[in-house]
Structures are given as C-alpha cells and as structure tokens.
C-alpha cells in the first residue's frame, strides 16, 4: 500500500467535525425527555459495570478455604478472597 493510499484512508478533519456535531445536543432536534432517557440509560450502565467489577474482582475469588493446610504461608487463603490480591502481595 502506497503512502498516498494510507493518507486517503484516514478520515478527514471535516468528517470528524461533522460526526461530532451530529451527536451533540440540538434543542431543535432532541427533546428534553429523550436526553433524560439517554442519560438515565448511560448512568445505569455505568452503575451496573461498577457494581459487577466490585463483586467479581479481576482474577476471580477463591472458592474454598485453604488456611492452615498449606505447606507455606503464601498458600493460605480464605474463600471469597481475591486471587490477584494474594498473589501480588509479598
């Protein structure tokens, strides 16, 4: 692919500006009820994602307790504890 082809495939500044203007609030086109509904949906999605991330930490949680049964202290863990938290702590 030549340099000219790559340059032509990039979106121009004008098209990006038109796209941004299309999605901005326009009182003639958008009713207050529609804007309120969209904001409510976005807020609900953000809250649901935050709640899910809090309940299911990255790496998951231990399913069983292995406290006092392990050979080393670093293998001890409690059910419901974050796996990455235990593995990343010294």
C-alpha positions as CSV (number, residue, x, y, z in Angstrom):
1,X,0.0,0.0,0.0
2,X,1.5,3.3,-1.0
3,X,1.7,6.3,1.2
4,X,-0.9,8.0,-0.9
5,X,-3.4,5.2,-0.2
6,X,-2.8,5.4,3.6
7,X,-3.3,9.1,3.6
8,X,-6.6,8.8,1.7
9,X,-8.0,6.1,4.0
10,X,-7.7,8.3,7.1
11,X,-10.8,10.3,8.0
12,X,-10.6,14.0,7.3
13,X,-10.9,16.6,10.0
14,X,-14.1,17.9,8.4
15,X,-15.8,14.4,8.5
16,X,-14.8,14.1,12.2
17,X,-16.2,17.5,12.9
18,X,-19.5,16.7,11.2
19,X,-19.8,13.5,13.1
20,X,-19.2,15.3,16.4
21,X,-21.8,18.0,15.5
22,X,-24.3,15.2,14.7
23,X,-24.0,13.7,18.2
24,X,-24.1,17.0,20.1
25,X,-27.2,18.2,21.8
26,X,-29.5,20.1,19.4
27,X,-32.6,21.6,21.1
28,X,-34.5,21.7,17.7
29,X,-33.9,18.0,17.1
30,X,-33.7,16.4,20.6
31,X,-36.4,16.7,23.2
32,X,-35.6,17.0,26.9
33,X,-37.4,13.7,27.5
34,X,-35.1,11.9,25.0
35,X,-32.0,13.4,26.5
36,X,-33.1,12.5,30.0
37,X,-33.8,8.9,29.0
38,X,-30.4,8.5,27.3
39,X,-28.6,9.9,30.3
40,X,-30.6,7.5,32.6
41,X,-29.5,4.6,30.4
42,X,-25.9,5.6,30.4
43,X,-25.9,6.1,34.2
44,X,-27.5,2.7,34.7
45,X,-24.9,1.0,32.5
46,X,-22.0,2.8,34.4
47,X,-23.5,1.7,37.8
48,X,-24.0,-1.9,36.7
49,X,-20.5,-2.1,35.4
50,X,-19.1,-0.7,38.6
51,X,-21.2,-3.0,40.7
52,X,-20.1,-6.1,38.7
53,X,-16.4,-5.1,38.9
54,X,-16.8,-4.8,42.7
55,X,-18.4,-8.2,43.1
56,X,-16.1,-10.0,40.7
57,X,-12.6,-8.7,41.1
58,X,-10.1,-9.3,38.3
59,X,-8.6,-12.8,38.6
60,X,-11.7,-14.1,40.4
61,X,-12.1,-15.2,44.0
62,X,-11.0,-18.3,45.9
63,X,-13.8,-20.9,46.0
64,X,-12.5,-22.8,49.1
65,X,-10.6,-22.0,52.2
66,X,-7.0,-23.3,52.4
67,X,-5.9,-21.9,55.7
68,X,-3.5,-23.9,57.9
69,X,-3.5,-26.8,55.4
70,X,-0.9,-25.5,53.1
71,X,2.9,-26.1,53.3
72,X,3.8,-22.4,53.1
73,X,2.1,-19.3,54.5
74,X,1.8,-17.8,51.0
75,X,-0.6,-20.7,50.0
76,X,-3.1,-19.8,52.8
77,X,-6.3,-18.2,51.6
78,X,-9.9,-17.8,52.6
79,X,-12.9,-18.5,50.4
80,X,-14.2,-15.3,48.8
81,X,-10.8,-13.6,48.9
82,X,-9.3,-12.0,45.8
83,X,-6.9,-14.3,44.0
84,X,-4.8,-11.5,42.5
85,X,-4.6,-9.7,45.9
86,X,-3.0,-12.8,47.5
87,X,-0.7,-13.5,44.5
88,X,0.6,-9.9,44.2
89,X,1.3,-9.2,47.9
90,X,4.8,-10.0,49.1
